[in-house]
């Protein structure tokens, strides 16, 4: 797929934040473990969970499970950003895909 615009794209890896978790098709617990590891071993203050399309609901689940079950309310949802991106599919059609960024932050 080819981006419709030249603005910075959601999945631009060159500017990727170290504390970002990109949700995809891997097993659910891999993402929960990744979020927990960012807070515990890397001592991150914030972790951003990012997803597009059909993986948005999985991103919400990862954020909730990590914050409420594994980190025992030591972190909370700080911000949620919802947007959409335009692409041109391989067939030449213009397609819009929804995106979400959920920022988890340590409770202070």
Buried (B, 14 or more C-beta within 10 A) or exposed (E): EEBEEEEEEBEEEEEEEEBBBBBEEEEEEEBBBBBBEBBEEEEBEBBBBBBBEEBBEBBBBBBEBBBEEBBEEEBBBBEEEEEEBEBEEEEEEEEEBEBBBBBBBBEE
